[in-house]
Amino acid sequence: MSFSKNHTQFREKNEVLGKTLYLVATPIGNLADISERALKVLSEVDFVAAEDTRNTGLLLSRFGISKSMVSYFEHNKRERGEIIVSRIEAGESCALVTDAGTPAISDPGEDIVRLCAERGVNVVSVPGPCAAICALTLSALSTGRFAFEGFISTNKSERRERLTELAIDKRTLIIYEAPHKLKTTLDDLYKYFGDRKITLCRELTKLNEEAFRTTIASAIEFYKENDPRGEYVLVIEGAPEKSESDYPEDVTEHVNMFIDSGLDRMSAMKTAAKQRGVSKSDIYKSYVSEN
Ligand code: SAM
């Protein structure tokens, strides 16, 4: 590999070190998105920890790299994380690769980074593709302030609480969604957010890449006639700027508005407090004195 030829000034930083965990971002669809640095690290580390060793094996063989691999995924991350970190402490270097994109973003990578931090183990990030950022840049929505939420929980009460909280967030929102859950999620977004601009991104960086810029209501209509295909990133316009008069002046009415939308009393008070920019105890006092 001719990596160091044109990068002599970076040689020191690019030397693959022992006793280090490398977080190596890999393509989310288009293999040409692999970076020169990612290939160098993957070629030179002692071993690769992969979310799916079969997928990563194919990626490595595509680039002529043969490397010892261990699996590291959601259901073995606890014991396997310990083993990987112990090997690194003993002197080895490891590249962590998840199924696609940047390790530690909505995948088990986050846990092993925390474990390394606790044990004083060196971690180096080799940045590259990330579906969330790719979608945000294509969305044509505001990119100045955004909130990444990953996959919204399917647990009923957690989902309700999260969506209620997000409904008043003015930042552009990015979420991940699987095709079989897309319609339910669009319905819930409409229920909690009302109609807003949304960009549905799928098959990013692939042949059939699509950024469907529409509104939540129109997307619901569209998917009544069309089956969702591929993995999605949804980018949703933030909540509109609200003035004081956009919610009930009366605290009880305000709290009841959220209770009516399905929140329990404490969550409703928390959300009303957030929207009014006051503390929860202020809301609690007014609510209790009015009831
Ligand atoms: N760590 C990854 C990253 O950096 O984007 C994300 C991992 S998460 C387990 C997988 C989710 O990312 C998918 O369900 C989908 O929402 C999104 N995703 C990954 N690749 C994608 C692509 N090519 N097009 C659209 N969404 C994609």
Residues whose N, C-alpha, C, O or C-beta is under 5 A from the ligand:
A	BS01	SAM	I28 G29 A100 G101 T102 P103 I105 S106 D107 P129 C130 A131 A132 Y176 E177 C201 R202 E203 L204 E231 Y232 V233
